Amino acid sequence: MTEPLAHHNQYPDEAIRRILRATKSIALVGASANPARPSYIVLKYLKERGYQMFAINPGLAGQTILDVPVYAALKDLPQAVDMVEIFRNSEAAGPLTDEALALSPLPKVIWMQLSVRNDAAALRAEAKGVEVIMNRCPKIEYGRISGEIGWQGINSRMLSSKKPVLSAKGFQKLTIAPRGGSSSGA
């Protein structure tokens, strides 16, 4: 017999790609204003890829990080979000998932950062029709699936004939958007 949440041990690239393409807005719980912190780096990266970002950190509420508004809690968000990204530990992911499940409308995805896994929280979210990703980083997954990581000299196990796009800032950046530049749909 397989374990009930075995589907969270490995995610098909197609599922990750579909989620990242369909997502337009992300609430990052555990955002930091410290540029050395991983949550700051992920916030910056996802914002640069065109996602509408909202930062959640009660200690920084009312401020901004990288021109992204910071809110004390998910319930304080001014609009619905497609994804809630949990950048806290596995124990905290339970109550944070419950906060996300109290939102109306519900987010489409709850994404738990690297080393964060809470099976009970995932079961509650999936029971309400919310897709869950655990122990993954959307920044890393975006870079891996787009081929961007490979351009930085890291073996992503992805082959692509896609030509990188030269951004306005002067560095190469690949995208998960379908050919033609549209970022809609899967």
N, C-alpha and C positions, 0 to 999 in steps of 0.2 A: 504494500500500500504506500502511495506517495504522501508526503506531508502536505497539508492543506494549502500552504502558501509557497509551494515549490516554484510556482511561476515567478516569484520575486527573486529567485536565485540568479536568473539570467534573463535579460530582456532582448527581444529581437531588434535589430537595428531599425527595421521598418516601423516598429511601435515608437521608438525614441524619436525618429525622424518625423512621424505623424504628429506626435505631441508637440515637438519644438516648432513645427510649421504652423500648427493650429493655434498655438498660444500667442496672444498679443500683449497680455498684461500679467505681471508677476508681483506678488507680495513676498518680499524676502524677509522672513522672520529671523532675527538675530543679526541684523545688519550692523556693521561697525564703521565708524568714521576714521579708523586707523588704517592708512594705506598698506600697512604690512599684514593686515588680517585677511585671511582667505575670503571672508564674506564681503569685504570691500572690493577685492579683486573681481569676484564673481559679479557683484552688482555693476561694477564699471564695464566689464566685458559684455554682459547681457544688454545693458543700456546702449552700448556702442553697436550692438547687433540689431537695434531697432525695437526692442521690447519696452513697453511702458512699465516702468519700475516704481514700486512703492516699498519703502523701508519700514520695518517694524522693529522698534527698540524703545522700550518705555523710558530709558535713561536719556534718550536723545529726542524724544517727542517734541514736535514743534520746530525742529531744526531741519536742515537739509544735508544730505550726503551726495556730492556730485550733482547738485541741483535736483536731487530726488527728495520729495517730501518724506519726513519720518513721522510715523504714527506710533502711539503707545501700544495699541493692540489691533488685531484684525478687525474687530467690531467698529473701529474708528475710521476705517477706509471710506473715502468719499464715493466710491463706485465699486461695482463688482470686478473681480479679477478672475482670469482664466486659471491661474496656477498659484498655489501657496507653496513656497519653497521653505522648508524648515532647516535652518542652519543652527540647530541646537542639538543637545544629546538625545539619545534614544528614549530615556525616561521622560524628558520634556516633550518629546514628539507626541505622546499620548494626549495630554491636555491641549496641546496646540492643534492637533488634528480635530479634537472636539470643538475648539474655537472656530476652526475653518468650517466644520459641519453645521455650525449655528448660523453661518452667513446665508443671506438670501439675496440673490440666487447663490447656489453652491458653486464653488470653483469646480472646474472640470478635472483638475489634477492636483494631487498633493504629492510633492516631490521632497523626499528626505535626502539630505546631503550625504556625502561619503561617510561611512562608519555609523550612520544613523539608520536603525531598523527597529520598528515597533510593529510586530505582527498583529497584536490586538487592535491597535489603531488602524492598521491597514484593513482589517476585516470590517471594522465599523464604517470606514469610508467607502469601501467597495459595496457594502450592503446598501448604501445610499446612492450608488451609481457613480461614485467619484473614482477616477483612475488613480492608482498609487504607484509611484516609483520610489524604491528605497536603496540606500547605499550607492548612490550615483551622484555625480555633479553635472548639472546642465551645461556648465562652461566646458568641461572636459568632453562631454558627449557631443556638444555642438561642434567643437573643434575636431573631434575624431570623425564624426559623420560628414562634415563638410570637407575634410581633407586638410584643413588648416593646420592641424597638429603635424602632419607629414611635412608641410612646408617649413616647419620650425625644426626639422631634423629628428622628429620622434616617429618611430614606427607605429602607425595607427592600424595596420592590417587592412587598410582601405586603399584600393587602387582607383585612380580617377584620371581622366583625361581633361577634366575641367581646368580652365586657365584661371589663375587667381585674378581678382579685381584689384586694381591699384586704388586705394582709398585717397580721400582728400588730404589725409595726414601723411601720405607718402610711404605707407607700408602695405604689403599685400594682405588681402583678407578674402577668404572664401566664404560662401554662404550655403545654407541648406535650401534656399529658395529654388524652385524649379527654374529651368532655363527660361530666359525672358525677363527675369528680375522680379516676378510676382512672388509674394511670400504667402499668398493665401492658399488654403486647401492642403490636402495631403498627397 
